[in-house]
Amino acid sequence: MYRALLHVDSGERVDRSLRSLQHLLDDLGDEVAVVLVANGDAVSALRRTAPQAAALRGLLELGVTVVGCGHSLARAEIAPDELVDGVHVVPSGLGELVRREDEGFAYIKL
């Protein structure tokens, strides 16, 4: 099983990042476990009201783990209850990246 850790920190790159993630799933399917970590201003795309909400729900249904940085969410004044159902909040996006890389996930900066 492959393990991919995708990192997006720019709101301008979220749409492209979600397309790239879908391409990864199309290629590797059930052979890959995927974690998407959003920090910086990319966390705004995690809102239930964001244009990307439907795409995120679809990815979550496919088993993608979606994680938002708690520090970035607080700075953007986004409450956890505003996020798409199933999105996890961690204290630090960078901390999550370090933990997942230590678990053997391949880091991909989007």
VOLO-781605 format. One line per field, with one value per atom (N, C-alpha, C, O, CB): atom name; x, z negated, y negated; residue number from 1. Coordinates in Angstrom, 1 decimal, decimal comma, m for minus. Each point is the difference from the previous one (the first is absolute). Last residue first. Glycine has a CB too. Example, Ala and Ser with C-alpha at 12.3 -4.5 7.8 and 13.67 -1.06 7.14 Angstrom:
2
a c(N; CA; C; O; CB; N; CA; C; O; CB)
u c(12,8; 0,9; m0,8; 0,5; 0,7; m0,9; m0,9; 0,9; 1,0; m2,9)
w c(m7,1; 0,0; m0,8; m0,1; 2,3; m2,1; 0,0; 0,0; m0,7; m0,5)
v c(2,2; m1,1; m1,1; m1,1; 1,7; 5,1; m1,2; m1,2; 0,0; 1,2)
k c(2; 2; 2; 2; 2; 1; 1; 1; 1; 1)
This chain:
110
a c(N; CA; C; O; CB; N; CA; C; O; CB; N; CA; C; O; CB; N; CA; C; O; CB; N; CA; C; O; CB; N; CA; C; O; CB; N; CA; C; O; CB; N; CA; C; O; CB; N; CA; C; O; CB; N; CA; C; O; CB; N; CA; C; O; CB; N; CA; C; O; CB; N; CA; C; O; CB; N; CA; C; O; CB; N; CA; C; O; CB; N; CA; C; O; CB; N; CA; C; O; CB; N; CA; C; O; CB; N; CA; C; O; CB; N; CA; C; O; CB; N; CA; C; O; CB; N; CA; C; O; CB; N; CA; C; O; CB; N; CA; C; O; CB; N; CA; C; O; CB; N; CA; C; O; CB; N; CA; C; O; CB; N; CA; C; O; CB; N; CA; C; O; CB; N; CA; C; O; CB; N; CA; C; O; CB; N; CA; C; O; CB; N; CA; C; O; CB; N; CA; C; O; CB; N; CA; C; O; CB; N; CA; C; O; CB; N; CA; C; O; CB; N; CA; C; O; CB; N; CA; C; O; CB; N; CA; C; O; CB; N; CA; C; O; CB; N; CA; C; O; CB; N; CA; C; O; CB; N; CA; C; O; CB; N; CA; C; O; CB; N; CA; C; O; CB; N; CA; C; O; CB; N; CA; C; O; CB; N; CA; C; O; CB; N; CA; C; O; CB; N; CA; C; O; CB; N; CA; C; O; CB; N; CA; C; O; CB; N; CA; C; O; CB; N; CA; C; O; CB; N; CA; C; O; CB; N; CA; C; O; CB; N; CA; C; O; CB; N; CA; C; O; CB; N; CA; C; O; CB; N; CA; C; O; CB; N; CA; C; O; CB; N; CA; C; O; CB; N; CA; C; O; CB; N; CA; C; O; CB; N; CA; C; O; CB; N; CA; C; O; CB; N; CA; C; O; CB; N; CA; C; O; CB; N; CA; C; O; CB; N; CA; C; O; CB; N; CA; C; O; CB; N; CA; C; O; CB; N; CA; C; O; CB; N; CA; C; O; CB; N; CA; C; O; CB; N; CA; C; O; CB; N; CA; C; O; CB; N; CA; C; O; CB; N; CA; C; O; CB; N; CA; C; O; CB; N; CA; C; O; CB; N; CA; C; O; CB; N; CA; C; O; CB; N; CA; C; O; CB; N; CA; C; O; CB; N; CA; C; O; CB; N; CA; C; O; CB; N; CA; C; O; CB; N; CA; C; O; CB; N; CA; C; O; CB; N; CA; C; O; CB; N; CA; C; O; CB; N; CA; C; O; CB; N; CA; C; O; CB; N; CA; C; O; CB; N; CA; C; O; CB; N; CA; C; O; CB; N; CA; C; O; CB; N; CA; C; O; CB; N; CA; C; O; CB; N; CA; C; O; CB; N; CA; C; O; CB; N; CA; C; O; CB; N; CA; C; O; CB; N; CA; C; O; CB; N; CA; C; O; CB; N; CA; C; O; CB; N; CA; C; O; CB; N; CA; C; O; CB)
u c(1,9; m0,9; 0,0; m0,7; m0,7; 4,7; m0,4; m0,8; 0,4; 1,6; m0,9; m0,2; m0,5; m1,1; 0,7; 2,7; m0,4; 0,0; 0,9; 0,1; m1,6; 0,7; m0,5; m1,2; 1,7; m0,7; m0,8; 1,0; 0,9; m3,0; 3,1; 0,4; m0,8; 0,0; 0,6; m0,5; m0,7; 0,2; m0,5; m1,2; 3,6; 0,6; m0,7; 0,7; 0,0; m2,6; 1,2; 0,8; 0,5; m0,4; m3,9; m0,4; 1,3; 0,0; m2,3; 2,8; m0,5; m0,2; 0,4; m1,5; 2,2; 1,1; m0,4; 0,7; 0,3; m4,4; 0,9; 1,2; 0,3; m1,0; m2,2; m0,6; 0,8; 0,2; m2,4; 3,6; 0,2; m0,6; 0,6; m0,7; m0,7; 1,4; 0,3; 0,8; m0,1; m4,9; 0,1; 1,4; 0,2; m1,9; m0,6; 1,0; 0,0; 0,2; 1,2; m4,7; 0,5; 0,9; 0,0; m0,1; m3,8; 1,2; 0,6; m0,2; 0,6; m5,4; 0,9; 1,1; m0,3; m1,7; m1,4; 0,7; 0,8; 0,6; m0,5; m4,6; 1,3; 0,5; m0,7; 0,1; m3,8; 1,1; 1,4; 1,0; m2,7; m2,6; 0,0; 1,1; 0,1; m2,6; 3,2; m0,7; 0,1; 1,0; m0,4; m0,2; 0,7; m0,9; m1,0; 3,1; m3,0; m0,2; 0,5; m0,2; 0,3; 0,5; m1,3; m0,4; m1,1; 0,5; 4,8; 0,0; m1,4; m0,2; 2,0; m0,4; m0,3; m0,1; m0,4; m0,8; 3,8; m0,8; m0,2; 1,0; m0,3; 2,2; m1,2; m1,1; m1,1; 1,7; 4,2; m1,0; m1,4; m1,0; 2,3; 2,3; 0,5; m1,0; m0,3; 2,7; m3,1; m0,2; 0,3; m0,7; 1,2; 0,4; m1,5; m0,2; m0,9; 0,5; 4,8; m0,5; m1,4; m0,5; 2,3; 0,0; 0,6; m0,5; m0,4; 2,4; m3,1; m0,7; 0,4; m0,8; 0,5; 0,5; 0,9; m0,8; m0,6; 2,6; m4,0; 0,2; 0,8; m0,1; m2,1; 1,1; 0,4; 0,2; 0,6; 0,5; m3,3; 0,2; 0,3; m0,8; m0,7; 1,6; 0,0; 0,3; 1,1; m0,4; m3,0; 1,1; m0,2; m1,1; 1,3; m3,2; 0,9; 1,2; 0,9; m1,6; m3,4; 0,9; 1,1; 0,9; m1,3; m2,8; m0,7; 0,9; m0,3; m1,8; 3,8; m0,2; m0,7; 0,3; m0,3; 0,4; 1,3; m0,1; 0,6; 0,6; m4,9; 0,2; 1,3; 0,1; m1,4; 0,3; m0,9; 0,2; 0,0; m1,7; 4,0; 0,5; m0,8; 0,5; 0,5; m2,6; 1,2; 0,6; 0,4; 0,1; m4,0; m0,5; 1,2; m0,1; m1,9; 3,1; m0,7; m0,4; 0,2; m0,9; 2,8; 0,7; m0,7; 0,5; 1,6; m3,3; m0,3; 0,6; m0,5; 0,5; m1,4; 1,0; m0,4; m0,7; 2,5; m4,1; m0,5; 1,0; m0,3; m1,1; 2,4; m1,2; m0,5; m0,6; 0,0; 5,8; m1,3; m1,1; 0,1; 0,8; 3,9; m0,5; m1,4; m0,7; 3,0; 0,7; m0,7; m0,6; m0,8; 2,4; 1,1; m1,4; m0,7; m1,3; 2,2; 3,7; m1,1; m1,4; m1,0; 2,8; 2,4; m0,7; m1,1; m0,9; 3,0; 1,2; m1,3; m0,8; m1,1; 2,0; 2,7; 0,0; m1,4; m1,0; 3,4; m1,9; 0,4; 0,1; m0,3; 1,5; m2,8; m0,1; 0,4; m0,4; m1,5; 2,5; 0,1; 0,0; 0,7; 0,7; m2,8; 0,1; 0,1; m1,0; m0,3; 2,1; m0,3; 0,3; 1,1; m0,5; m1,4; 0,3; m0,4; m1,1; 0,8; 1,5; m0,6; 0,4; 1,2; m1,2; m0,2; 0,6; m0,8; m1,3; 2,4; m2,2; 1,4; 0,6; 1,2; m1,1; m4,6; 0,1; 1,4; 0,2; m2,5; 2,3; m1,2; 0,1; 0,5; m1,1; 3,7; 0,3; m1,2; 0,2; 2,0; m2,7; 1,1; 0,2; 0,2; 0,9; m4,4; m0,3; 1,1; m0,3; m1,1; 2,2; m1,0; m0,4; m0,2; m0,6; 3,6; 0,7; m0,9; 0,4; 1,1; m3,4; 0,8; 0,8; 0,1; 0,0; m2,5; m0,9; 0,7; m0,3; m1,6; 4,3; m0,3; m0,9; 0,1; 0,2; 0,7; 1,1; m0,2; 0,4; 1,1; m4,8; 0,1; 1,1; m0,1; m0,9; 0,7; m1,1; 0,0; m0,3; m1,0; 4,3; 0,4; m1,0; 0,3; 1,0; m2,2; 0,9; 0,5; 0,1; 0,7; m3,6; m0,7; 0,9; m0,4; m1,2; 3,5; m0,9; m0,6; 0,0; m0,4; 3,6; 0,4; m1,0; 0,2; 2,1; m2,6; 0,1; 0,2; m0,2; 1,0; m0,7; m1,4; 0,0; m0,9; 0,1; 4,9; m0,5; m1,4; m0,3; 2,7; 0,3; 0,0; m0,4; 0,0; 1,8; m1,6; m0,3; m0,1; m0,7; m0,6; 3,1; 0,0; m0,3; 0,6; 1,1; m1,9; m0,1; m0,2; m0,8; m0,2; 2,7; m0,3; 0,0; 1,1; m0,1; m1,4; 0,3; m0,5; m1,1; 1,0; 1,3; m0,5; 0,4; 1,2; m1,2; m0,8; 0,7; m0,6; m1,2; 1,8; m0,4; m0,9; 0,9; 0,9; m2,8)
w c(2,8; 1,2; 0,1; 0,9; m1,3; m1,7; m0,2; 1,3; 1,1; m2,5; m1,1; 1,3; m0,3; m0,5; 1,7; m3,9; 0,0; 1,4; 0,8; m3,1; 0,2; 0,9; 0,1; 0,2; 1,1; m5,6; 1,1; 0,9; m0,5; m1,0; m2,8; 1,3; 1,2; 1,1; m2,3; m3,7; 0,2; 1,4; 0,3; m1,9; 0,4; m0,8; 0,1; m0,2; m1,4; 3,8; 0,7; m0,8; 0,5; 0,5; m3,0; 1,1; 0,8; 0,4; m0,3; m3,7; m0,5; 1,2; m0,1; m1,9; 3,1; m0,6; m0,5; 0,3; m1,0; 2,3; 1,1; m0,5; 0,5; 0,8; m4,5; 0,7; 1,2; 0,1; m0,8; m1,5; m0,9; 0,6; m0,1; m1,8; 4,1; 0,2; m0,9; 0,4; 0,2; m1,0; 1,3; 0,2; 0,5; 0,4; m5,7; 0,9; 1,3; m0,1; m1,9; m1,4; m0,5; 1,0; 0,1; m2,4; 4,3; m0,9; m0,5; 0,6; 0,7; 1,0; m0,4; m0,9; m1,0; 1,2; 3,9; m1,3; m0,3; 1,0; m0,9; 3,1; 0,0; m1,4; m0,9; 2,9; m1,0; 0,3; 0,0; 0,0; 1,2; 0,0; m0,9; 0,4; 1,2; m1,6; 1,5; 0,6; m1,0; m0,6; 3,0; m4,7; 1,0; 0,5; m0,6; m0,6; m2,4; 1,4; 1,1; 1,2; m2,2; m3,8; 0,4; 1,4; 0,4; m2,8; 0,2; 0,5; 0,5; 0,9; m2,5; 1,9; m1,1; 0,6; 1,2; m2,5; 2,9; 0,5; m1,1; m0,5; 2,9; m1,9; m0,7; 0,5; 0,2; m0,7; 1,7; 1,0; m0,7; 0,7; 1,1; m4,5; 0,6; 1,1; 0,1; m0,5; m1,6; m1,0; 0,6; m0,2; m1,6; 4,5; m0,1; m1,0; 0,2; 0,3; 0,0; 1,1; 0,0; 0,4; 0,9; m4,7; m0,1; 1,2; m0,2; m1,0; 1,1; m1,0; m0,1; m0,2; m1,0; 5,5; m1,0; m1,0; 0,5; 1,1; 1,5; 0,0; m1,3; m1,0; 2,2; 2,1; m1,3; 0,2; 1,0; m1,7; 3,1; 0,2; m1,4; m0,9; 3,0; 0,5; m1,3; 0,3; 0,6; m1,9; 4,6; m0,2; m1,4; m0,4; 2,9; m0,3; m1,1; m0,2; m0,8; 1,4; 2,3; 0,6; m1,0; 0,3; 1,9; m3,3; 0,2; 0,6; m0,2; 0,5; m0,9; m1,3; 0,2; m0,7; m0,4; 4,9; m0,4; m1,3; m0,2; 1,5; 0,2; 0,8; m0,3; m0,1; 1,8; m3,9; m0,5; 0,9; m0,6; m0,2; 2,1; m1,2; m0,5; m0,5; m0,1; 4,3; 0,4; m1,3; 0,0; 2,0; m2,6; 0,6; 0,4; m0,2; 1,0; m2,6; m1,0; 0,6; m0,6; m0,7; 3,2; 0,1; m0,9; 0,0; 0,5; m0,3; 1,3; 0,1; 0,8; 0,2; m5,9; 1,1; 1,3; 0,0; m1,8; m2,6; 1,0; 1,1; 0,9; m2,7; m2,0; 0,7; 1,1; 0,9; m3,1; 0,8; m0,5; 0,8; 1,2; m1,8; 1,5; m0,8; m0,6; m0,5; m0,1; 3,1; 0,9; m0,7; 0,6; 1,1; m3,9; 0,3; 0,9; 0,1; m0,3; m1,1; m0,9; 0,3; m0,3; m1,4; 3,9; 0,6; m0,9; 0,5; 0,7; m2,4; 0,5; 0,7; 0,5; m0,4; m3,4; 0,6; 0,5; m0,6; 1,3; m0,9; m1,0; 0,8; 1,2; m2,7; 2,1; 0,4; m1,1; m1,2; 2,8; 0,1; m1,0; 0,5; 1,0; m2,3; 2,6; 0,6; m1,2; m0,8; 2,9; m1,1; m1,0; 0,7; 0,5; m2,5; 3,7; 0,2; m1,2; m0,5; 3,0; m0,5; m1,1; 0,1; 0,1; m1,6; 5,4; m0,7; m1,1; 0,1; 2,1; 0,9; m0,3; m0,8; m0,3; 2,3; 0,1; m1,4; m0,4; m1,2; 1,6; 3,7; m0,6; m1,5; m0,8; 3,1; 1,4; m1,0; m0,7; m0,6; 0,3; 3,9; 0,4; m1,0; 0,5; 0,5; m1,8; 1,2; 0,4; 0,6; 0,1; m4,4; m0,3; 1,3; m0,1; m1,9; 2,6; m0,8; m0,3; 0,2; m1,2; 3,0; 1,0; m0,7; 0,5; 0,9; m4,2; 0,7; 1,1; 0,2; m0,6; m1,8; m0,9; 0,6; m0,1; m1,8; 4,3; m0,1; m0,9; 0,3; 0,1; m0,2; 1,2; 0,0; 0,5; 0,7; m4,8; m0,1; 1,3; 0,0; m1,5; 1,3; m0,9; m0,1; 0,0; m1,3; 3,8; 0,7; m0,9; 0,5; 0,8; m3,4; 1,1; 0,8; 0,3; m0,1; m3,7; m0,5; 1,2; 0,0; m2,1; 2,0; 0,5; m0,3; 0,3; m0,4; m1,4; 1,5; 0,6; 1,2; m1,4; m4,6; 0,6; 1,5; 0,6; m2,7; m0,9; 0,7; 0,5; 0,7; m0,1; m2,8; m0,9; 0,6; m0,6; m0,6; 1,5; 0,7; m1,0; m1,0; 2,8; m1,2; m0,8; 0,9; 1,0; m2,5; 1,1; 0,9; m0,9; m0,9; 2,8; m2,2; m0,8; 0,8; 0,4; m2,4; 2,7; 0,5; m0,9; m0,5; 2,8; m1,7; m1,0; 0,5; 0,1; m2,0; 3,8; 0,0; m1,0; m0,3; 2,8; m2,4; 0,0; 0,0; m0,8; m0,4)
v c(m20,6; m0,4; m1,5; m0,5; 2,5; 2,1; m1,4; m0,4; 0,1; m0,6; 5,4; m0,7; m1,4; m0,2; 2,4; 2,5; m1,4; m0,6; 0,1; m0,3; 5,3; m0,7; m1,4; m0,2; 2,2; 1,5; m0,6; m0,8; m0,7; 0,5; 2,6; 0,6; m0,6; 0,5; 1,5; m3,1; 1,2; 0,6; 1,1; m1,9; m3,4; 1,0; 1,3; 1,1; m2,9; m1,8; 0,4; 1,1; 0,9; m3,2; 0,4; 0,9; 0,4; 1,2; m2,3; m2,0; 1,3; 1,0; 1,1; m2,3; m3,3; 0,7; 1,4; 1,0; m3,2; m0,6; 0,4; 0,8; 1,0; m3,0; 0,0; 1,2; 0,5; 1,2; m2,1; m3,1; 1,2; 1,3; 1,0; m2,6; m2,5; 0,5; 1,2; 0,9; m3,3; 0,3; 0,7; 0,5; 1,1; m2,5; 0,7; m0,6; 0,8; 1,2; m2,1; 1,9; m1,3; m0,7; m1,2; 2,2; 1,9; 0,3; m1,3; m1,0; 3,2; m0,1; m1,2; 0,5; 0,7; m2,3; 4,0; 0,0; m1,3; m0,5; 3,1; m1,1; m0,6; 0,0; m0,4; m1,1; 3,0; 1,0; m0,6; 0,8; 0,5; m4,3; 1,2; 1,0; 0,3; m0,7; m4,8; 1,2; 1,1; 0,3; m1,0; m4,0; 0,8; 1,2; 0,4; m0,9; m2,8; m0,6; 0,9; m0,3; m2,0; 3,0; 0,4; m0,6; 0,3; m0,1; m1,3; 1,4; 0,4; 0,9; m0,4; m5,6; 0,9; 1,4; 0,2; m1,9; m2,9; 1,1; 1,0; 0,6; m1,0; m3,8; m0,1; 1,0; m0,4; m2,0; 1,9; m0,4; m0,2; m0,3; 1,5; 0,2; m1,3; m0,5; m1,2; 1,9; 3,6; m1,1; m1,3; m1,0; 2,6; 2,1; m0,2; m1,1; m0,9; 3,3; m1,0; m0,8; m0,2; m1,1; 2,1; 1,6; m1,4; m0,8; m1,2; 2,1; 3,7; m0,8; m1,4; m0,9; 3,0; 1,2; m0,5; m0,9; m1,0; 1,1; 4,1; m1,5; m0,4; 0,6; m0,9; 5,0; m0,6; m1,5; m0,4; 2,6; 2,8; m1,5; m0,6; 0,1; m0,1; 5,1; m0,7; m1,4; m0,3; 2,4; 1,7; m0,9; m0,7; m0,3; m0,1; 3,7; 0,4; m0,9; 0,3; 1,9; m2,6; 1,0; 0,4; 0,8; m1,8; m2,3; 1,2; 1,1; 1,2; m2,5; m3,0; 0,6; 1,4; 0,9; m3,2; m0,4; 0,6; 0,7; 1,1; m2,9; m0,6; 1,2; 0,7; 1,2; m2,3; m2,9; 1,0; 1,3; 1,1; m2,8; m2,1; 0,5; 1,1; 1,1; m3,3; m0,1; 0,8; 0,6; 1,2; m2,7; m1,5; 1,2; 0,9; 1,2; m2,4; m3,1; 0,9; 1,3; 1,1; m3,1; m2,2; 1,4; 1,0; 1,1; m2,3; m3,5; 0,6; 1,4; 0,8; m3,1; 0,5; m0,3; 0,7; 1,0; m1,1; 0,4; m1,0; m0,3; m0,8; m0,1; 3,8; 0,6; m0,9; 0,5; 0,6; m1,4; m0,4; 0,7; 0,3; m2,5; 2,3; 1,1; m0,3; 0,9; m0,3; m3,6; 0,9; 1,2; 0,8; m1,5; m2,6; m0,6; 0,9; 0,0; m2,3; 3,1; 0,5; m0,5; 0,6; m0,4; m1,6; 1,1; 0,6; 0,7; m0,1; m4,1; m0,4; 1,1; m0,3; m2,1; 4,2; m1,3; m0,4; 0,4; m0,1; 4,8; m1,0; m1,4; 0,0; 1,7; 4,0; m1,4; m0,9; 0,2; 0,4; 4,8; m0,9; m1,4; m0,4; 2,0; 3,8; m1,4; m0,9; m0,1; 0,7; 4,9; m1,0; m1,3; m0,3; 1,8; 4,0; m1,4; m0,9; 0,2; 0,2; 5,0; m0,7; m1,5; m0,2; 2,3; 2,1; m1,2; m0,5; m0,2; m0,4; 4,2; 0,3; m1,1; 0,1; 1,4; m1,4; 0,6; 0,3; 0,5; 0,4; m4,0; 0,5; 0,5; m0,8; 1,4; m2,6; 1,0; 0,6; 1,1; m2,3; m2,2; 0,9; 1,1; 1,2; m3,1; m1,4; 0,7; 1,0; 1,1; m3,1; m0,8; 1,1; 0,7; 1,3; m2,6; m2,4; 1,1; 1,1; 1,2; m2,9; m2,0; 0,7; 1,1; 1,1; m3,1; m1,0; 0,9; 0,9; 1,1; m2,7; m1,7; 1,0; 1,0; 1,2; m2,7; m2,4; 0,9; 1,2; 1,1; m3,0; m1,4; 0,7; 1,0; 1,1; m3,1; m0,9; 1,0; 0,8; 1,2; m2,7; m2,1; 1,1; 1,1; 1,2; m2,9; m2,3; 0,9; 1,2; 1,1; m3,2; m1,1; 0,7; 0,9; 1,2; m3,1; m0,8; 1,1; 0,7; 1,2; m2,5; m2,6; 1,3; 1,2; 1,1; m1,9; m3,9; m0,1; 1,4; 0,2; m2,5; 1,6; 0,0; 0,0; 0,6; m1,7; 3,1; m1,2; 0,1; 1,0; m1,5; 3,9; m1,1; m1,3; m1,1; 2,2; 4,8; m1,2; m1,2; 0,2; 1,1; 4,2; m1,2; m1,2; m0,2; 1,2; 4,9; m1,2; m1,2; 0,0; 1,4; 4,0; m1,2; m1,2; m0,5; 1,6; 4,6; m1,3; m1,1; 0,1; 0,8; 4,8; m1,0; m1,4; m0,2; 1,8; 4,0; m1,3; m1,0; 0,2; 0,2; 5,2; m1,2; m1,2; m0,2; 1,4)
k c(110; 110; 110; 110; 110; 109; 109; 109; 109; 109; 108; 108; 108; 108; 108; 107; 107; 107; 107; 107; 106; 106; 106; 106; 106; 105; 105; 105; 105; 105; 104; 104; 104; 104; 104; 103; 103; 103; 103; 103; 102; 102; 102; 102; 102; 101; 101; 101; 101; 101; 100; 100; 100; 100; 100; 99; 99; 99; 99; 99; 98; 98; 98; 98; 98; 97; 97; 97; 97; 97; 96; 96; 96; 96; 96; 95; 95; 95; 95; 95; 94; 94; 94; 94; 94; 93; 93; 93; 93; 93; 92; 92; 92; 92; 92; 91; 91; 91; 91; 91; 90; 90; 90; 90; 90; 89; 89; 89; 89; 89; 88; 88; 88; 88; 88; 87; 87; 87; 87; 87; 86; 86; 86; 86; 86; 85; 85; 85; 85; 85; 84; 84; 84; 84; 84; 83; 83; 83; 83; 83; 82; 82; 82; 82; 82; 81; 81; 81; 81; 81; 80; 80; 80; 80; 80; 79; 79; 79; 79; 79; 78; 78; 78; 78; 78; 77; 77; 77; 77; 77; 76; 76; 76; 76; 76; 75; 75; 75; 75; 75; 74; 74; 74; 74; 74; 73; 73; 73; 73; 73; 72; 72; 72; 72; 72; 71; 71; 71; 71; 71; 70; 70; 70; 70; 70; 69; 69; 69; 69; 69; 68; 68; 68; 68; 68; 67; 67; 67; 67; 67; 66; 66; 66; 66; 66; 65; 65; 65; 65; 65; 64; 64; 64; 64; 64; 63; 63; 63; 63; 63; 62; 62; 62; 62; 62; 61; 61; 61; 61; 61; 60; 60; 60; 60; 60; 59; 59; 59; 59; 59; 58; 58; 58; 58; 58; 57; 57; 57; 57; 57; 56; 56; 56; 56; 56; 55; 55; 55; 55; 55; 54; 54; 54; 54; 54; 53; 53; 53; 53; 53; 52; 52; 52; 52; 52; 51; 51; 51; 51; 51; 50; 50; 50; 50; 50; 49; 49; 49; 49; 49; 48; 48; 48; 48; 48; 47; 47; 47; 47; 47; 46; 46; 46; 46; 46; 45; 45; 45; 45; 45; 44; 44; 44; 44; 44; 43; 43; 43; 43; 43; 42; 42; 42; 42; 42; 41; 41; 41; 41; 41; 40; 40; 40; 40; 40; 39; 39; 39; 39; 39; 38; 38; 38; 38; 38; 37; 37; 37; 37; 37; 36; 36; 36; 36; 36; 35; 35; 35; 35; 35; 34; 34; 34; 34; 34; 33; 33; 33; 33; 33; 32; 32; 32; 32; 32; 31; 31; 31; 31; 31; 30; 30; 30; 30; 30; 29; 29; 29; 29; 29; 28; 28; 28; 28; 28; 27; 27; 27; 27; 27; 26; 26; 26; 26; 26; 25; 25; 25; 25; 25; 24; 24; 24; 24; 24; 23; 23; 23; 23; 23; 22; 22; 22; 22; 22; 21; 21; 21; 21; 21; 20; 20; 20; 20; 20; 19; 19; 19; 19; 19; 18; 18; 18; 18; 18; 17; 17; 17; 17; 17; 16; 16; 16; 16; 16; 15; 15; 15; 15; 15; 14; 14; 14; 14; 14; 13; 13; 13; 13; 13; 12; 12; 12; 12; 12; 11; 11; 11; 11; 11; 10; 10; 10; 10; 10; 9; 9; 9; 9; 9; 8; 8; 8; 8; 8; 7; 7; 7; 7; 7; 6; 6; 6; 6; 6; 5; 5; 5; 5; 5; 4; 4; 4; 4; 4; 3; 3; 3; 3; 3; 2; 2; 2; 2; 2; 1; 1; 1; 1; 1)
